[in-house]
Amino acid sequence: MFLRRDPLRKHGLRLPFAGSTVSRCVLLAALLPALSPITTPAQRPEDDEVLSVTTDLLLFPARIRNKQGGDARALTEKDLTLKDEDHITSGVYFSPGVDRVAMVFALDQSGSLREIIAQQSDAALGLYRRFSEKSSIAVVRFAATAFIAATFERDPARAREAFTLSAHANQRTAIFDAAEKAIAMMDALPRVRSERRIVIMISDGLDNASTARPDRVIAVAREKRVSFYVIHLPLFEPRDGRLSVRRPAKGFRDLAEKTGGKYFLAGNSALNMTDKVDLAPVFQAIEADLRSQYLIGFYLTEQANDGQPHTFSLTMPPGLEYQILPNGFSRTQKFFVRRPRQALKNQNSP
């Protein structure tokens, strides 16, 4: 017997944070230009931050925190210490907060989720509207297959319509196929330094139809700098004499925790079934998490193209530490670069 817990009691909401603290981290960055040359679509001609074909910039989303538990103070690149003995970098790109997003909602339309998700459209679109007017929103819906219900637009009207799901009771579910499709949608967008690309997936966590492997989907998401925020609307099953959350598919939680996003369990007890689900607190937590992040990048010199291994590091001021997945928090992060000349030549070839 499996039960759907429709209510989300405010006191039952769990907002766990991904990541762990470590004393020292080493990041091995396989060096390809982090932002690939893509032609700017005609519908976004006013963008003035689209990266050129010749830009060599390694760019990483990062979380910065005060080791005593407070918020990180306002930082600039002048506060950071770059140690680069091989002189393969010409400067640091540093941007606090996130104001511009490309946001995909991936909505599970299987079983009784249809009504619950339809009720969240106002809160979901409220999250989107709190970012800049240069942001864009799209919707993917999925049951046994995934399909695009609303393409990227700045006006959320079509996305609102896509939250009204058709009934698909007792169907198979393909979570990871939907995640793969959401990532692929981002390929049509121009690469903009200040834009974060996120997928907000709302699902019961059960997958019995995907052909895409979770580890591969996660790897592609990380390669393309797409972060997942996973909202788990749980099913319940009897276990040890009481109702417990049914375990989601392997890799479901990892979609968030290994791509720079977060996982949210929307309630963890099958209590009052008459309560209405309200995901507004979750969307507020997603906004707060995005605005607490930074973008850290490194401009590369021609010396980086000599085919030799190079190591450099970036250190925060005393009292602060930062995280770049998959590593934990540390005051200093080390970066390893090896860029063969032949690979660069092939990449720049027409």
TAFENUR-V395356 format. One record per residue. RES is the residue in one small letter. PSI is psi in radians with two decimals (NA if undefined). D_FIRST is the distance of its C-alpha to the first C-alpha in Angstrom with 1 decimal. Layout:
res | psi | d_first
RES | PSI | D_FIRST
RES | PSI | D_FIRST
This chain:
res | psi | d_first
m | 2.27 | 0.0
f | 2.37 | 3.8
l | 2.46 | 6.7
r | 2.17 | 10.2
r | 1.75 | 12.8
d | -0.64 | 15.8
p | 2.65 | 18.4
l | 1.58 | 20.6
r | 2.45 | 22.6
k | -0.70 | 25.9
h | -0.18 | 25.9
g | -0.07 | 22.5
l | 2.23 | 23.8
r | 2.25 | 24.5
l | 1.24 | 27.3
p | 2.62 | 27.8
f | 2.38 | 31.0
a | 2.76 | 31.2
g | 2.73 | 34.1
s | 2.80 | 35.8
t | 2.32 | 39.3
v | 2.79 | 41.7
s | -0.46 | 45.4
r | 2.40 | 46.5
c | 2.59 | 45.1
v | 2.16 | 46.4
l | 2.13 | 45.3
l | 1.89 | 46.3
a | 1.85 | 46.8
a | 2.06 | 47.3
l | 1.89 | 49.9
l | 2.70 | 49.7
p | 2.14 | 50.7
a | -0.45 | 47.6
l | 1.84 | 48.2
s | 2.63 | 48.9
p | 2.14 | 51.5
i | 2.38 | 49.9
t | 2.35 | 51.8
t | 2.19 | 51.2
p | 2.63 | 49.7
a | -0.47 | 52.0
q | -0.04 | 49.8
r | 0.88 | 50.2
p | -0.33 | 54.0
e | -0.11 | 54.5
d | 2.27 | 52.6
d | 0.17 | 55.2
e | 0.19 | 53.1
v | 2.29 | 52.2
l | 2.47 | 53.1
s | 2.93 | 55.9
v | -0.54 | 55.9
t | -0.01 | 58.1
t | 2.16 | 56.0
d | 1.76 | 55.0
l | 2.11 | 52.5
l | 2.20 | 49.8
l | 2.30 | 47.3
f | 2.29 | 44.4
p | 2.46 | 42.0
a | 2.62 | 42.4
r | 2.36 | 41.2
i | 2.39 | 44.1
r | 2.78 | 43.8
n | 2.27 | 46.1
k | -0.35 | 45.7
q | 0.02 | 46.2
g | -0.13 | 43.1
g | 3.10 | 45.0
d | 2.57 | 45.0
a | 2.40 | 47.2
r | 2.91 | 50.5
a | 2.22 | 51.8
l | 2.73 | 52.8
t | 2.99 | 55.0
e | -0.38 | 55.8
k | -0.35 | 59.0
d | -0.20 | 56.9
l | 2.58 | 55.4
t | 1.97 | 57.3
l | 2.17 | 57.2
k | 1.92 | 58.6
d | 1.43 | 59.6
e | -0.42 | 62.4
d | -0.07 | 62.4
h | 0.83 | 62.7
i | -0.06 | 60.0
t | 2.61 | 58.8
s | -0.04 | 60.9
g | 3.00 | 58.8
v | 2.35 | 55.5
y | 2.24 | 53.4
f | 2.09 | 51.6
s | 2.02 | 49.7
p | 2.54 | 47.9
g | 3.03 | 44.8
v | 2.10 | 43.1
d | -0.44 | 44.4
r | 2.25 | 43.7
v | 2.62 | 40.4
a | 1.96 | 39.1
m | 2.16 | 35.5
v | 2.20 | 32.8
f | 2.16 | 29.5
a | 1.93 | 26.8
l | 2.16 | 24.1
d | 2.03 | 20.7
q | 0.37 | 20.4
s | 2.61 | 17.2
g | -2.45 | 14.4
s | 0.08 | 14.8
l | -0.39 | 17.1
r | -0.91 | 20.0
e | -0.69 | 20.8
i | -0.82 | 20.3
i | -0.66 | 22.6
a | -0.55 | 25.1
q | -0.21 | 25.6
q | 0.06 | 26.7
s | -0.73 | 29.7
d | -0.81 | 32.3
a | -0.70 | 31.3
a | -0.81 | 31.0
l | -0.46 | 34.4
g | -0.68 | 35.9
l | -0.84 | 35.2
y | -0.75 | 37.0
r | -0.29 | 39.9
r | 0.01 | 40.7
f | 3.07 | 42.0
s | 2.87 | 45.3
e | -0.19 | 46.3
k | -0.01 | 46.5
s | 2.87 | 42.8
s | 2.72 | 40.7
i | 2.53 | 37.2
a | 2.90 | 35.1
v | 2.32 | 31.5
v | 2.33 | 29.4
r | 2.63 | 26.3
f | 2.57 | 23.8
a | -1.87 | 20.9
a | -0.47 | 21.7
t | 2.86 | 25.3
a | 2.49 | 27.0
f | 2.73 | 30.0
i | 2.03 | 32.5
a | -0.40 | 32.0
a | 2.14 | 35.0
t | 2.97 | 37.7
f | 2.18 | 39.4
e | 2.77 | 41.4
r | -0.55 | 42.8
d | 2.15 | 42.2
p | 0.18 | 38.5
a | -0.81 | 38.6
r | -0.61 | 37.0
a | -0.68 | 34.3
r | -0.77 | 33.5
e | -0.60 | 33.1
a | -0.26 | 30.8
f | -0.23 | 28.2
t | 1.81 | 27.7
l | 2.56 | 25.0
s | 2.71 | 24.5
a | 2.32 | 21.1
h | 1.08 | 19.4
a | 2.54 | 15.9
n | 0.58 | 14.0
q | 2.82 | 16.8
r | 2.83 | 17.3
t | 2.37 | 18.4
a | 1.38 | 21.7
i | -0.83 | 22.0
f | -0.47 | 25.0
d | -0.69 | 26.8
a | -0.71 | 26.7
a | -0.71 | 28.0
e | -0.72 | 30.8
k | -0.69 | 31.8
a | -0.70 | 32.0
i | -0.78 | 34.3
a | -0.53 | 36.4
m | -0.53 | 37.0
m | -0.37 | 39.0
d | -0.44 | 41.5
a | -0.14 | 43.3
l | 2.63 | 44.0
p | 2.66 | 47.2
r | 2.10 | 47.1
v | 2.27 | 48.1
r | -0.77 | 48.6
s | -0.02 | 47.2
e | 2.30 | 44.1
r | 2.44 | 40.6
r | 2.07 | 38.1
i | 2.63 | 34.5
v | 2.21 | 31.1
i | 1.88 | 28.6
m | 2.25 | 25.1
i | 2.05 | 22.3
s | 2.85 | 18.9
d | -0.05 | 15.3
g | 0.02 | 16.6
l | 2.24 | 14.8
d | 2.12 | 17.6
n | 0.34 | 17.6
a | -0.11 | 20.9
s | 2.46 | 23.6
t | -0.37 | 26.9
a | 2.39 | 28.3
r | 2.37 | 28.0
p | -0.76 | 26.9
d | -0.62 | 30.0
r | -0.75 | 32.3
v | -0.75 | 31.0
i | -0.74 | 31.5
a | -0.75 | 35.0
v | -0.70 | 36.0
a | -0.74 | 34.8
r | -0.68 | 36.9
e | -0.66 | 39.8
k | 0.15 | 39.9
r | 0.80 | 39.3
v | 2.16 | 36.1
s | 2.43 | 33.8
f | 2.34 | 30.1
y | 1.99 | 28.5
v | 2.14 | 24.7
i | 1.97 | 22.7
h | 1.93 | 19.0
l | 1.76 | 16.7
p | 2.65 | 13.6
l | 2.77 | 9.9
f | 2.62 | 8.1
e | 2.65 | 5.9
p | 2.30 | 7.0
r | 2.18 | 10.4
d | 0.69 | 13.5
g | 0.12 | 12.7
r | 2.90 | 11.8
l | 2.27 | 9.7
s | 2.76 | 11.3
v | 2.25 | 12.0
r | 2.34 | 10.6
r | 2.32 | 13.8
p | 3.02 | 15.7
a | 2.55 | 17.7
k | 2.27 | 20.8
g | -0.22 | 23.7
f | -0.88 | 21.9
r | -0.59 | 23.2
d | -0.49 | 26.4
l | -0.68 | 27.2
a | -0.89 | 28.2
e | -0.29 | 29.5
k | 0.12 | 31.7
t | 0.12 | 33.2
g | 0.10 | 34.6
g | -2.61 | 32.0
k | 2.74 | 29.2
y | 2.36 | 25.5
f | 2.19 | 23.9
l | 1.99 | 20.5
a | 1.33 | 20.1
g | 2.53 | 18.8
n | 0.37 | 17.0
s | 2.49 | 15.4
a | 1.42 | 13.1
l | -2.23 | 16.1
n | 1.87 | 17.9
m | -0.09 | 15.9
t | -0.19 | 19.3
d | 2.56 | 21.0
k | 2.38 | 22.2
v | 2.35 | 21.6
d | 1.89 | 25.0
l | 0.12 | 25.6
a | -0.73 | 29.3
p | -0.58 | 29.5
v | -0.79 | 28.0
f | -0.61 | 30.5
q | -0.68 | 33.2
a | -0.63 | 32.3
i | -0.78 | 32.5
e | -0.80 | 35.9
a | -0.69 | 37.1
d | -0.76 | 36.2
l | -0.74 | 38.0
r | -0.29 | 41.0
s | -0.09 | 41.2
q | 2.91 | 41.6
y | 2.82 | 44.8
l | 2.18 | 46.0
i | 2.25 | 48.3
g | 2.89 | 50.4
f | 2.15 | 53.4
y | 2.28 | 56.2
l | 2.50 | 57.4
t | 3.03 | 61.0
e | -0.47 | 62.5
q | -0.45 | 62.7
a | -0.22 | 58.9
n | 0.31 | 59.6
d | 0.04 | 61.7
g | 0.00 | 59.0
q | 2.68 | 59.3
p | 2.42 | 56.5
h | 2.49 | 56.8
t | 2.37 | 55.2
f | 2.91 | 55.3
s | 2.76 | 53.5
l | 2.26 | 52.8
t | 2.39 | 53.0
m | 2.84 | 52.0
p | 2.82 | 54.3
p | 2.41 | 54.1
g | -0.21 | 51.1
l | 2.64 | 48.9
e | 2.78 | 46.5
y | 2.84 | 44.5
q | 2.28 | 41.6
i | 2.01 | 41.5
l | 2.56 | 38.3
p | 0.26 | 37.4
n | 2.93 | 39.7
g | -2.92 | 39.5
f | 2.44 | 41.9
s | 2.66 | 45.6
r | -0.61 | 48.9
t | 2.34 | 50.1
q | 2.41 | 48.4
k | 2.51 | 50.1
f | 2.41 | 50.1
f | 2.28 | 51.2
v | 2.32 | 52.7
r | 1.98 | 54.0
r | 1.73 | 55.0
p | 2.43 | 56.9
r | -0.69 | 59.7
q | -0.68 | 58.8
a | -0.71 | 55.2
l | -0.74 | 56.7
k | -0.76 | 59.2
n | -0.64 | 56.6
q | -0.62 | 54.4
n | -0.08 | 57.4
s | 2.55 | 58.6
p | NA | 58.2
